[in-house]
Amino acid sequence: MQQADISKVRASVHQQCGSKVMIQLDRGRNKVDIQQGVIQHAYPSVFTILVNDERDDNQPQLLSFSYNDIITKDIRMKLC
């Protein structure tokens, strides 16, 4: 993994702040969660996504991920 790859991912996520995204979380052992959220902030090491779970009456969750999670494909994101 090169620093240039992380810089590209960081720039891409920063550009999409405020955009609605569909995220696919790889939880291991063939467990996958798919959720929709909005990219809130992009920090130097991590970025945050506000996820609203419509299935339950839960409060919105703020999830944080590192840019390495995208490179290693622990999460996958698509714009909605």
N, CA, C and O atoms as CSV, one atom per row, in Angstrom:
chain,resi,resn,atom,element,x,y,z
A,1,MET,N,N,0.838,-1.166,0.000
A,1,MET,CA,C,0.000,0.000,0.000
A,1,MET,C,C,0.892,1.239,0.000
A,1,MET,O,O,1.848,1.332,0.770
A,2,GLN,N,N,0.572,2.160,-0.850
A,2,GLN,CA,C,1.393,3.352,-0.978
A,2,GLN,C,C,0.652,4.567,-0.428
A,2,GLN,O,O,-0.576,4.586,-0.338
A,3,GLN,N,N,1.425,5.564,-0.071
A,3,GLN,CA,C,0.846,6.804,0.448
A,3,GLN,C,C,-0.008,7.492,-0.603
A,3,GLN,O,O,-0.984,8.162,-0.266
A,4,ALA,N,N,0.348,7.332,-1.877
A,4,ALA,CA,C,-0.422,7.945,-2.960
A,4,ALA,C,C,-1.838,7.381,-3.009
A,4,ALA,O,O,-2.785,8.118,-3.282
A,5,ASP,N,N,-1.996,6.068,-2.745
A,5,ASP,CA,C,-3.317,5.453,-2.737
A,5,ASP,C,C,-4.187,6.054,-1.641
A,5,ASP,O,O,-5.355,6.368,-1.873
A,6,ILE,N,N,-3.629,6.213,-0.462
A,6,ILE,CA,C,-4.382,6.788,0.653
A,6,ILE,C,C,-4.746,8.237,0.345
A,6,ILE,O,O,-5.850,8.681,0.661
A,7,SER,N,N,-3.838,8.962,-0.262
A,7,SER,CA,C,-4.113,10.359,-0.607
A,7,SER,C,C,-5.259,10.471,-1.610
A,7,SER,O,O,-6.090,11.372,-1.501
A,8,LYS,N,N,-5.310,9.565,-2.584
A,8,LYS,CA,C,-6.392,9.573,-3.562
A,8,LYS,C,C,-7.732,9.286,-2.895
A,8,LYS,O,O,-8.726,9.961,-3.166
A,9,VAL,N,N,-7.754,8.281,-2.022
A,9,VAL,CA,C,-8.985,7.921,-1.319
A,9,VAL,C,C,-9.421,9.076,-0.420
A,9,VAL,O,O,-10.599,9.430,-0.393
A,10,ARG,N,N,-8.484,9.657,0.306
A,10,ARG,CA,C,-8.787,10.778,1.203
A,10,ARG,C,C,-9.386,11.949,0.412
A,10,ARG,O,O,-10.374,12.545,0.839
A,11,ALA,N,N,-8.786,12.276,-0.741
A,11,ALA,CA,C,-9.289,13.378,-1.566
A,11,ALA,C,C,-10.683,13.074,-2.099
A,11,ALA,O,O,-11.537,13.960,-2.147
A,12,SER,N,N,-10.914,11.843,-2.493
A,12,SER,CA,C,-12.217,11.453,-3.018
A,12,SER,C,C,-13.295,11.549,-1.940
A,12,SER,O,O,-14.380,12.071,-2.196
A,13,VAL,N,N,-13.006,11.053,-0.744
A,13,VAL,CA,C,-13.983,11.109,0.344
A,13,VAL,C,C,-14.233,12.556,0.751
A,13,VAL,O,O,-15.376,12.945,0.988
A,14,HIS,N,N,-13.177,13.351,0.834
A,14,HIS,CA,C,-13.332,14.756,1.215
A,14,HIS,C,C,-14.201,15.502,0.209
A,14,HIS,O,O,-14.986,16.371,0.587
A,15,GLN,N,N,-14.065,15.169,-1.049
A,15,GLN,CA,C,-14.851,15.809,-2.103
A,15,GLN,C,C,-16.331,15.438,-1.980
A,15,GLN,O,O,-17.196,16.220,-2.372
A,16,GLN,N,N,-16.626,14.258,-1.442
A,16,GLN,CA,C,-18.006,13.774,-1.352
A,16,GLN,C,C,-18.678,14.087,-0.015
A,16,GLN,O,O,-19.765,13.574,0.249
A,17,CYS,N,N,-18.066,14.914,0.833
A,17,CYS,CA,C,-18.672,15.277,2.122
A,17,CYS,C,C,-20.058,15.863,1.892
A,17,CYS,O,O,-20.245,16.719,1.027
A,18,GLY,N,N,-21.020,15.398,2.668
A,18,GLY,CA,C,-22.401,15.847,2.532
A,18,GLY,C,C,-23.213,15.015,1.560
A,18,GLY,O,O,-24.422,15.216,1.443
A,19,SER,N,N,-22.584,14.090,0.864
A,19,SER,CA,C,-23.278,13.251,-0.111
A,19,SER,C,C,-23.860,12.021,0.557
A,19,SER,O,O,-23.316,11.508,1.535
A,20,LYS,N,N,-24.980,11.554,0.013
A,20,LYS,CA,C,-25.623,10.338,0.500
A,20,LYS,C,C,-24.933,9.137,-0.141
A,20,LYS,O,O,-24.729,9.103,-1.354
A,21,VAL,N,N,-24.577,8.153,0.684
A,21,VAL,CA,C,-23.870,6.981,0.193
A,21,VAL,C,C,-24.518,5.706,0.716
A,21,VAL,O,O,-25.178,5.701,1.754
A,22,MET,N,N,-24.313,4.635,-0.025
A,22,MET,CA,C,-24.689,3.293,0.406
A,22,MET,C,C,-23.387,2.608,0.792
A,22,MET,O,O,-22.458,2.535,-0.013
A,23,ILE,N,N,-23.315,2.099,2.035
A,23,ILE,CA,C,-22.094,1.432,2.474
A,23,ILE,C,C,-22.372,-0.046,2.710
A,23,ILE,O,O,-23.427,-0.428,3.217
A,24,GLN,N,N,-21.408,-0.853,2.334
A,24,GLN,CA,C,-21.466,-2.290,2.547
A,24,GLN,C,C,-20.319,-2.625,3.496
A,24,GLN,O,O,-19.146,-2.503,3.140
A,25,LEU,N,N,-20.672,-3.047,4.701
A,25,LEU,CA,C,-19.678,-3.351,5.730
A,25,LEU,C,C,-19.404,-4.838,5.759
A,25,LEU,O,O,-20.332,-5.639,5.876
A,26,ASP,N,N,-18.146,-5.217,5.654
A,26,ASP,CA,C,-17.746,-6.614,5.750
A,26,ASP,C,C,-17.458,-6.911,7.214
A,26,ASP,O,O,-16.458,-6.445,7.760
A,27,ARG,N,N,-18.340,-7.693,7.856
A,27,ARG,CA,C,-18.203,-8.007,9.282
A,27,ARG,C,C,-17.439,-9.313,9.525
A,27,ARG,O,O,-17.274,-9.720,10.675
A,28,GLY,N,N,-16.979,-9.962,8.480
A,28,GLY,CA,C,-16.244,-11.215,8.621
A,28,GLY,C,C,-17.178,-12.407,8.665
A,28,GLY,O,O,-18.369,-12.268,8.942
A,29,ARG,N,N,-16.632,-13.573,8.392
A,29,ARG,CA,C,-17.408,-14.813,8.408
A,29,ARG,C,C,-18.665,-14.730,7.545
A,29,ARG,O,O,-19.738,-15.179,7.946
A,30,ASN,N,N,-18.515,-14.152,6.360
A,30,ASN,CA,C,-19.603,-14.007,5.387
A,30,ASN,C,C,-20.769,-13.181,5.910
A,30,ASN,O,O,-21.901,-13.369,5.464
A,31,LYS,N,N,-20.521,-12.281,6.837
A,31,LYS,CA,C,-21.555,-11.383,7.343
A,31,LYS,C,C,-21.343,-10.011,6.721
A,31,LYS,O,O,-20.257,-9.436,6.802
A,32,VAL,N,N,-22.396,-9.501,6.102
A,32,VAL,CA,C,-22.312,-8.213,5.417
A,32,VAL,C,C,-23.513,-7.371,5.838
A,32,VAL,O,O,-24.647,-7.849,5.824
A,33,ASP,N,N,-23.262,-6.123,6.212
A,33,ASP,CA,C,-24.323,-5.164,6.524
A,33,ASP,C,C,-24.348,-4.113,5.429
A,33,ASP,O,O,-23.302,-3.620,5.006
A,34,ILE,N,N,-25.551,-3.770,4.969
A,34,ILE,CA,C,-25.705,-2.712,3.975
A,34,ILE,C,C,-26.556,-1.622,4.601
A,34,ILE,O,O,-27.663,-1.879,5.075
A,35,GLN,N,N,-26.028,-0.394,4.598
A,35,GLN,CA,C,-26.722,0.725,5.203
A,35,GLN,C,C,-26.554,1.967,4.340
A,35,GLN,O,O,-25.627,2.066,3.536
A,36,GLN,N,N,-27.479,2.918,4.524
A,36,GLN,CA,C,-27.370,4.200,3.839
A,36,GLN,C,C,-27.032,5.267,4.858
A,36,GLN,O,O,-27.478,5.221,6.004
A,37,GLY,N,N,-26.242,6.225,4.423
A,37,GLY,CA,C,-25.866,7.308,5.315
A,37,GLY,C,C,-25.343,8.502,4.543
A,37,GLY,O,O,-25.338,8.521,3.313
A,38,VAL,N,N,-24.901,9.500,5.298
A,38,VAL,CA,C,-24.365,10.724,4.723
A,38,VAL,C,C,-22.961,10.928,5.271
A,38,VAL,O,O,-22.740,10.846,6.480
A,39,ILE,N,N,-22.012,11.194,4.379
A,39,ILE,CA,C,-20.638,11.470,4.818
A,39,ILE,C,C,-20.647,12.813,5.534
A,39,ILE,O,O,-20.974,13.839,4.938
A,40,GLN,N,N,-20.287,12.803,6.813
A,40,GLN,CA,C,-20.339,14.021,7.623
A,40,GLN,C,C,-19.047,14.820,7.537
A,40,GLN,O,O,-19.057,15.985,7.140
A,41,HIS,N,N,-17.934,14.193,7.912
A,41,HIS,CA,C,-16.654,14.890,7.973
A,41,HIS,C,C,-15.553,13.980,7.450
A,41,HIS,O,O,-15.643,12.755,7.534
A,42,ALA,N,N,-14.515,14.604,6.909
A,42,ALA,CA,C,-13.322,13.882,6.478
A,42,ALA,C,C,-12.135,14.483,7.222
A,42,ALA,O,O,-11.745,15.622,6.967
A,43,TYR,N,N,-11.578,13.726,8.122
A,43,TYR,CA,C,-10.430,14.145,8.910
A,43,TYR,C,C,-9.167,13.550,8.297
A,43,TYR,O,O,-9.272,12.731,7.384
A,44,PRO,N,N,-7.976,13.930,8.764
A,44,PRO,CA,C,-6.740,13.405,8.169
A,44,PRO,C,C,-6.599,11.875,8.224
A,44,PRO,O,O,-6.047,11.275,7.301
A,45,SER,N,N,-7.086,11.249,9.283
A,45,SER,CA,C,-6.917,9.799,9.412
A,45,SER,C,C,-8.201,9.006,9.249
A,45,SER,O,O,-8.157,7.831,8.884
A,46,VAL,N,N,-9.341,9.625,9.511
A,46,VAL,CA,C,-10.622,8.931,9.464
A,46,VAL,C,C,-11.678,9.823,8.819
A,46,VAL,O,O,-11.470,11.021,8.629
A,47,PHE,N,N,-12.824,9.207,8.485
A,47,PHE,CA,C,-13.983,9.956,8.038
A,47,PHE,C,C,-15.205,9.390,8.746
A,47,PHE,O,O,-15.195,8.238,9.182
A,48,THR,N,N,-16.258,10.196,8.863
A,48,THR,CA,C,-17.451,9.781,9.586
A,48,THR,C,C,-18.654,9.762,8.659
A,48,THR,O,O,-18.765,10.565,7.732
A,49,ILE,N,N,-19.561,8.813,8.938
A,49,ILE,CA,C,-20.796,8.667,8.185
A,49,ILE,C,C,-21.942,8.587,9.186
A,49,ILE,O,O,-21.897,7.790,10.123
A,50,LEU,N,N,-22.965,9.410,8.990
A,50,LEU,CA,C,-24.156,9.394,9.827
A,50,LEU,C,C,-25.153,8.436,9.197
A,50,LEU,O,O,-25.634,8.662,8.087
A,51,VAL,N,N,-25.459,7.353,9.927
A,51,VAL,CA,C,-26.326,6.291,9.424
A,51,VAL,C,C,-27.643,6.337,10.178
A,51,VAL,O,O,-27.659,6.358,11.409
A,52,ASN,N,N,-28.749,6.353,9.441
A,52,ASN,CA,C,-30.074,6.327,10.034
A,52,ASN,C,C,-30.690,4.971,9.719
A,52,ASN,O,O,-30.916,4.649,8.553
A,53,ASP,N,N,-30.963,4.173,10.751
A,53,ASP,CA,C,-31.508,2.827,10.575
A,53,ASP,C,C,-33.027,2.905,10.567
A,53,ASP,O,O,-33.645,3.128,11.608
A,54,GLU,N,N,-33.637,2.721,9.388
A,54,GLU,CA,C,-35.089,2.824,9.272
A,54,GLU,C,C,-35.807,1.603,9.832
A,54,GLU,O,O,-36.994,1.686,10.146
A,55,ARG,N,N,-35.128,0.484,9.964
A,55,ARG,CA,C,-35.788,-0.741,10.406
A,55,ARG,C,C,-36.256,-0.649,11.851
A,55,ARG,O,O,-37.324,-1.161,12.187
A,56,ASP,N,N,-35.487,-0.016,12.695
A,56,ASP,CA,C,-35.821,0.103,14.104
A,56,ASP,C,C,-36.070,1.566,14.445
A,56,ASP,O,O,-35.860,2.457,13.622
A,57,ASP,N,N,-36.517,1.789,15.657
A,57,ASP,CA,C,-36.714,3.162,16.127
A,57,ASP,C,C,-35.468,3.667,16.823
A,57,ASP,O,O,-35.556,4.364,17.834
A,58,ASN,N,N,-34.303,3.319,16.284
A,58,ASN,CA,C,-33.031,3.727,16.871
A,58,ASN,C,C,-32.677,5.145,16.467
A,58,ASN,O,O,-33.133,5.648,15.440
A,59,GLN,N,N,-31.863,5.777,17.286
A,59,GLN,CA,C,-31.322,7.085,16.954
A,59,GLN,C,C,-30.276,6.922,15.849
A,59,GLN,O,O,-29.680,5.853,15.721
A,60,PRO,N,N,-30.048,7.957,15.059
A,60,PRO,CA,C,-28.986,7.872,14.037
A,60,PRO,C,C,-27.623,7.616,14.692
A,60,PRO,O,O,-27.337,8.121,15.778
A,61,GLN,N,N,-26.799,6.833,14.020
A,61,GLN,CA,C,-25.472,6.488,14.520
A,61,GLN,C,C,-24.423,7.209,13.697
A,61,GLN,O,O,-24.570,7.383,12.488
A,62,LEU,N,N,-23.364,7.624,14.370
A,62,LEU,CA,C,-22.218,8.213,13.683
A,62,LEU,C,C,-21.113,7.164,13.670
A,62,LEU,O,O,-20.553,6.829,14.715
A,63,LEU,N,N,-20.802,6.650,12.488
A,63,LEU,CA,C,-19.777,5.618,12.330
A,63,LEU,C,C,-18.507,6.260,11.796
A,63,LEU,O,O,-18.563,7.186,10.987
A,64,SER,N,N,-17.371,5.768,12.250
A,64,SER,CA,C,-16.105,6.290,11.734
A,64,SER,C,C,-15.308,5.155,11.106
A,64,SER,O,O,-15.329,4.020,11.581
A,65,PHE,N,N,-14.612,5.485,10.034
A,65,PHE,CA,C,-13.810,4.526,9.293
A,65,PHE,C,C,-12.483,5.164,8.925
A,65,PHE,O,O,-12.381,6.384,8.790
A,66,SER,N,N,-11.475,4.332,8.766
A,66,SER,CA,C,-10.198,4.838,8.271
A,66,SER,C,C,-10.177,4.676,6.749
A,66,SER,O,O,-10.950,3.906,6.179
A,67,TYR,N,N,-9.295,5.405,6.124
A,67,TYR,CA,C,-9.181,5.327,4.667
A,67,TYR,C,C,-8.630,3.964,4.247
A,67,TYR,O,O,-8.872,3.511,3.128
A,68,ASN,N,N,-7.892,3.314,5.145
A,68,ASN,CA,C,-7.394,1.964,4.861
A,68,ASN,C,C,-8.531,0.961,4.736
A,68,ASN,O,O,-8.391,-0.039,4.033
A,69,ASP,N,N,-9.661,1.208,5.408
A,69,ASP,CA,C,-10.814,0.315,5.298
A,69,ASP,C,C,-11.322,0.247,3.864
A,69,ASP,O,O,-11.790,-0.801,3.420
A,70,ILE,N,N,-11.233,1.349,3.143
A,70,ILE,CA,C,-11.666,1.360,1.742
A,70,ILE,C,C,-10.647,0.620,0.876
A,70,ILE,O,O,-11.017,-0.154,-0.007
A,71,ILE,N,N,-9.372,0.862,1.136
A,71,ILE,CA,C,-8.323,0.227,0.331
A,71,ILE,C,C,-8.331,-1.292,0.525
A,71,ILE,O,O,-8.156,-2.039,-0.437
A,72,THR,N,N,-8.532,-1.749,1.763
A,72,THR,CA,C,-8.554,-3.188,2.044
A,72,THR,C,C,-9.920,-3.806,1.789
A,72,THR,O,O,-10.104,-5.009,1.975
A,73,LYS,N,N,-10.884,-2.984,1.362
A,73,LYS,CA,C,-12.240,-3.420,1.020
A,73,LYS,C,C,-12.998,-3.994,2.216
A,73,LYS,O,O,-13.837,-4.881,2.058
A,74,ASP,N,N,-12.698,-3.483,3.413
A,74,ASP,CA,C,-13.516,-3.817,4.574
A,74,ASP,C,C,-14.877,-3.121,4.472
A,74,ASP,O,O,-15.881,-3.620,4.980
A,75,ILE,N,N,-14.894,-1.964,3.810
A,75,ILE,CA,C,-16.159,-1.313,3.469
A,75,ILE,C,C,-16.112,-0.938,2.000
A,75,ILE,O,O,-15.050,-0.688,1.430
A,76,ARG,N,N,-17.291,-0.908,1.408
A,76,ARG,CA,C,-17.437,-0.449,0.034
A,76,ARG,C,C,-18.508,0.622,0.030
A,76,ARG,O,O,-19.530,0.487,0.703
A,77,MET,N,N,-18.277,1.688,-0.728
A,77,MET,CA,C,-19.217,2.803,-0.765
A,77,MET,C,C,-19.634,3.095,-2.200
A,77,MET,O,O,-18.841,3.008,-3.138
A,78,LYS,N,N,-20.928,3.449,-2.336
A,78,LYS,CA,C,-21.480,3.900,-3.616
A,78,LYS,C,C,-22.303,5.137,-3.352
A,78,LYS,O,O,-23.014,5.214,-2.350
A,79,LEU,N,N,-22.213,6.100,-4.236
A,79,LEU,CA,C,-23.065,7.283,-4.121
A,79,LEU,C,C,-24.497,6.924,-4.458
A,79,LEU,O,O,-24.744,6.128,-5.364
A,80,CYS,N,N,-25.433,7.499,-3.744
A,80,CYS,CA,C,-26.866,7.255,-4.009
A,80,CYS,C,C,-27.440,8.369,-4.844
A,80,CYS,O,O,-28.626,8.346,-5.172
